[in-house]
C-alpha cells in the first residue's frame, strides 16, 4: 500500500451517492459516504476534470479497505497482526478505557477539578497510531489527552497524579487534565484551545528535518503526530500548517479524530464539506479516510503515513471517523446526541471488535485476554493509590517557570517568594 501520487495514472471520481451520517436534520445535503464505511473511497483528485489538475499537486486517497486487501494479497497469511502485536494493541486499548473509567469515578468523588474530557470509544485511533512510533517521535494532543500520553509510554502513575494535581504528576501537578506533557516521552502537550497544538506539532516536524538536513544529524528521522478533532479542521491554524508542512515536506501526520461532534455541534451542521480528508490533496499531500472504530484498519493507514514521513516523503492528512461514548466532558449531560446514534456506535466498540478478531483467528485465548484485564485493573488501582498518597506541589513552585528573571518581581533579593510576604497581598510590600 502506498499513498504516492505516482501511483495514479488518471484521477478517478469520488462516489458520493450514499449519505455520510444518519444524523438528524442537517443544514447541509448529505452527499458523502456513510459513517464507518470506506467502500466508496478510491484514489482521486479534487478536480472534476483531469485536464484541470496539476500533476505535481495530485495525491492519492486510499480507502482502508484497499489497504487491507493489498496487504492480504502480498502476505503469506491473511492475518494483519501477530499474536504479540495483537496483545500489545489490546492491552493498550484496555488501559485507555479502564484509565478513563477510573477518571470518571475519581472526578465525581472530588479528586479531580476543572474540566475532564474522556477518550472512551476512540481508543483505536490512539493505539493504532502511537504504538507504531518510536520514543524519539513526538505526539501533540488536545484537551482529550490522557490516553495519547498513556499510549506514548507515560506511566499511568504520572498521568493520574497530574489529574489529581499532585507533585508526582508528569507536569508536577501544574498542567492538569488538559495539559499533559512529558519531555522524556516526547509528549509535547495537551492543548486546551482547539488548534493551538497544530503549529507546535508543525514546528516539531520542522525541527526534525532541520536537524537532519542542516545540522547533518543523519540518524534524525523523527516523526510528529498531530491529533485534533473535526471542529479544529475549520480553524485557520489547520490550513496554515497544512500549507507549510506540504511546502517543506515536513515529517508529520495530521490525525483528525472526527468523533462527529464539536461539543454539541454536529459536524455536518458546521462544515461546508464534511469530508475532511479532501483538504489534504488541496494542499498537495495525501488525504486518507479510515474507519476509526477499527484499530487494524487505522494501523494499516498509520504504517504508511508514518513510513512516508520517516522516509522524507512529506506529510499526510488522515481522517479517522470515530465516536466518543461519553459527553464532551464529565460536566456534559450528553443530551443532544440521538440515542439511536449512540447505540449504533456502542455496538461497534473498538475493543470488542479487536477481541473478536483475536479469538476468531486463534491469536490468543480468552484466559490470556482476561489476564490482561486483571493486569490493567491492578495497574490503574495502583495509579490511583499512588496519586492519592502523593504530596501536593509546594507553594515555592507557584511562580516557577513564570518569570524569566529569578530575582525579578516574583522572587525577592533574599531568594524568598514575594507572594509569601503578608504585605504583598495587602499591597504595602516594597517591589
N, C-alpha and C positions, 0 to 999 in steps of 0.2 A: 504494500500500500504506500502511495506517495501523494503528496499534495502539490507536487511540482507542476508548474504551468506548462512545462514542456510535454506533459502527457496529453495535452489537448490538441487534437487535430482541428476540430471545429467546435465552437461553443454550442452547447445544447440548451434548449429552453427548459425552464423550470415548470413543472406541472403544479399548478396551484388550484386544482379543482376542488380539493376537499378542505373543509374548514380546519383551522389550526386549534381551535378551542371549542369546547362545549359550554363556554361561559355564557351567562345570561345576557340580556340586551347590551349591545355594544354600539358605540358611536361609529365604529368602523365596519366596513364589509369584511366578512370572514372569508378571506380568499387564500389562506395559507394552510399548510399541512396540519393534520390533526395532531394534537399534543401526544408526545410519546412515540410518534411514528416517524420513520425516516425513509419510508419506501418510495416517496416521491422525489427525494433529493438525488440529483445526479450531477456530474461535472457540468458547470455552467458559467456563463459570463453574464454580467448585468445588462449587456447590450442586447436589445431585441434583434438588431441587425448585425450579423457578424462583420460586415464591412465597416461598421462604425466603431469596432473595437480596436484598441491599440494593443498590439501583440505583447508589448512589454508590461502591460498592466493586467493581462489575463491571469487569473488564479483559479486553481481547481477547487471545487467544492465537492467533497466526497461524502456520500452517505455512509453512516457507520455500518449499515447492513452490507455495503460493498466491501468495507474494510474487513469485516469478519469473514465474508465469502472468500476474499482473496487470500487471507491467511490460511483458511482451510485447504485451499487448492494447492498451496505450496508447503503444507506441513505433512509430516508422516502420520500425524494423528489429528483427529478432529477437535481435540481438547485445546482450549485457548490458554490454559494455565496449567502449571504443575501442581502437585499436592502442596509443596512448600509455598508457592505463590498464593494458592487458594486460601491456605490457613492464615497467611500473613494479611491478606486482604480482609478476610472475615474477622480476624482479631482486631484490626484497626477500626473497622466499621462498628463492631460491637462496643469497643472502647468509646468511640464517639457518642454512640446512642446512650450508653449507660452513664457516661460522664454528664451528659446534658440532662438526663432524667434526674440525676442526683442534684444538679444545679437548681432545678425547679424546686425540689424539696428544700434545699438549703435557703433559697430565696424566700420561700413562704414561711420559713422558720426565723427569718430576720437575720440570717448570717451574711447576706449579700445586700448591697444597696445600689440605688440608681437603676438604670435600665439594663436588663439582661436579655440578650437575643439568642435563642437556642437554634440548633442546627438540625434537629430531628427531621429525617426524611431526605436530607441532602448528602448523606454520608458517601454515596457512590462517587460524587464529584471530588471531594477532598481526597479520599482514598485512591481513586483511580488516577489522579494526577500526582499527588505529593509522594506516594510510595514509589514512584519512578525516579524521583530526584536524588541527587547526592547531597551530602551535608553542606557542601560549599554553595549549592544553589540557593537562591533567595525566594522567599514567599512573602507576598504583600497581601494583606487581608482587608476585611471590612469590620464593621461593628459585630458581625457574627463570626468571631474569630477563634473561639475556644478549640474547635475541632481541627481547624487548619494547623494550629500550634501543636496539638497532640500528634497529628499525622506526621508533622515535620520532626518529631522527636522530643519536643519539650516535655519533661516529666510531668505526669499528672499532679504530683505534689505541688510543683511550682505554679501550674495553671490554677489549681484550686485555691492555693494560698493567695494568689493575686486577686481572685474573685472575692476572697474573704478580706482583702485589704491588709494583708499581713506582710511583715518584713521579709519573709522567706519566699514571697512571690517572685515571678520572673521579672517584674519591674519594681520589686521591693515594696509592693502594695500601693504604688502611686499611679498605676495605669488603670487597674480595674478591668471590668468585663470587656470594654470596647477598645482597649489599648494594649493588647498583648505584644510583647517584644522580647526577642532573645537574640543577643549578639552571637552566642555560642552556636545556635541552630539556624542562624540567618533568617529568622522571622522578623521582617523589617517593620512590623507594626500592624495592629488593627487600627482602623481609622473610623472615627465616629461620623464624620461628614462624608456623604457619598461622593465618590470620585476623587477625593484628595489623595488616595493611595496610588492611583494610576501614574501620576507624574513621578512619584517616588520609585515605583517599580521600573518605569522607563529610564530613570536616572541610574538605577542599579544595573540595568541591562547595558546602558552606555558605558558604565564603569568597567564591566566585564570586557567589552570589545576594546576599550581604550587600553586596558592593562595588557591585553593580548597583542594588539597591533602597534601601539605606540611605546609601551614600556617593555615590549618584547617578552612578556611572560607567556611562553608557548604553551604551558600547561593550563592556562586560564580559559576553560571552556564553560564557565559557569552560566547557568540559565536562570531566568527570573520568571516566576509565575505570578500574574496579577489577577486576583479574584475580585469580582464585583457583581452586582446584581443587574436585573433588567432595567430598573429605574435609572441607574447610573449611565446606561447606554444612551440616554438623551442629554447628557451633560457635556459641556464644552471640553473639559479636560480629556474626556474619552477620545474625541475626534482629533484633538491636537496631538495626543500621544500616539494614536494610530498613524498619523501622518509622519511624525518624527521617527517612529520605530521602523516604518517601511522605507523611509528615505535613507536611513543609516543602516538598514538591515540588522537591527538590534536583536540579540538572542533573548526574546521574550515571548511568552504565550499569554494572550489576553483571554481569561476564562470567565465567561458570562454565566453566572448561576441564575438562570431565568426560572425563578420559582413562581412566576406568573402574576405576582402581586407586589407592588411597591407600597408597603404598609397596607392601606386599604384601597389602593387604586389598582384596578385591573390593568394588566399590561396592554391589553387590546384597546383600552379606552385612552391610553396615554401616549401611544406610539404610532406615528403615521404609517410606518411599515414595521409590523411586529416581528419580522424575520431579521433578527439582529445580525446573524452570520453574514448577511449580504453586505454589511458595512465593511467587511474585510476586503473583498475584491474591489470595492470602490476606492480603496487606498493602495491597491496593488499587492495585497497579501492574501493568502488563502483564508477563506471563511468556511467553517465546518459546523454543521448541526448534528448533535448527538443526543440520544436518549439518556438523560442524566439520572434516570432511575435504575440503570443497569451498569454496574461497576465494570463489567467485562467490556462493554462497548465503549465506555468512557476511557478505559485503559488502552484500548487499541488506538483510539484517536490521539490520546495523550502521548503514546510512544512515538508516533510520527511527528507530532508538533514539537515535542521536546527534542527529538532527534534532529529535526530541521534546524532548530535554534542552536543546538550544540555544534552542528556541522558548519555553522556560519551562513545558513541559507535564509535567515531572517525570521520575522515574527509570524504568528498565526493567531487568528481570532476563532475561538471555539465557543459556540453557544450550547450550553448544557441545559436542556429542558428538565427541570426538577420540580420539587414541591416541598414546602415546609409543612410538617404535621402539626405544628403549634401556631399560635398567633405570632404577630410580628415581634413582639417582645412578651415577657411574662406579665406586663401590665395591659396587654391587649386581650379583651374578652373574645376576640375572633368571631364576631357575629356577622361580618359582611360577606364571607365566602359561602357559597352554596353547599349545604351538607352533602348533596349528591356528588359534587366535585371533590370534596374532601374524602368521601368514601371511595371514590374511584381511584384516587392516588394512594390511599391507605392500603388498598388491595394490591398495589404494585410496590410494596415495601422493598427497598433495595437489599436489605439484609436477608429477608425471607427468600428473595429471588436467588441470591448467591448461595444460600444454604441449600436450596433445592438443586442448583446446578452441581454443587459439590457432592451431594448424596447420590444424585442420579448417575453421576459419572464415576462413582466409587473413588473419589479423591480422598475422602475421609469418612469416618464412621460417626454416627450420632453421638457416641460416647466422647470422641475427640472434640466435637463441637461443644458438647456440654462442659468439657474440661476448660475450654476457652472462656465460656461464660462464667464459670466459677473463678477462674484466674482474674478476669476483669472485675468481677464483683469485689473481690478481695483488694484489688489494686485501687478501686475507686473509694472503698471504705477507708483504706489506709490514707488516701489523699485527703479525705475529709478530716480524719483524726489528726493528721499532721497539720493541716491548715488551722483547725480549731485550737490546737495547743501552741501554735506559733505566736511569737510576740508581735504586737503592733509596732509600726515604724516609730522610732524615737522622734521627739519634737525637733531635734537638731537636723533631721532630714528634710524638714519642711521647705527650706529655701535652697537646698542643694539643686544644682542644675537650673537655677533661675537667674542668678546674676553672674555675669562674666567676671567681674572683679570680686575676688573673695574678700576684699577689705572694703567693699563698696557699701551701698545702702543697707544690704541685708545683714552684714556681719560687722560688729564694732571693732575698734582698734585692738582690743584685747582678745579678739577671736570669738567672743560670745555673740549669740544671735540677738540683734536689736529687738526682735519681736518678743523676746523673753523678759525684756525690761518693762516693768509695770508702767513706767512713764511713757513708753512707746504708744501703748493703746490709749493713754489719756491725752496724747497729743502734746506732751510737755517735754519729751525727750529731745536732747540736742542731736541733730542729724548733720 
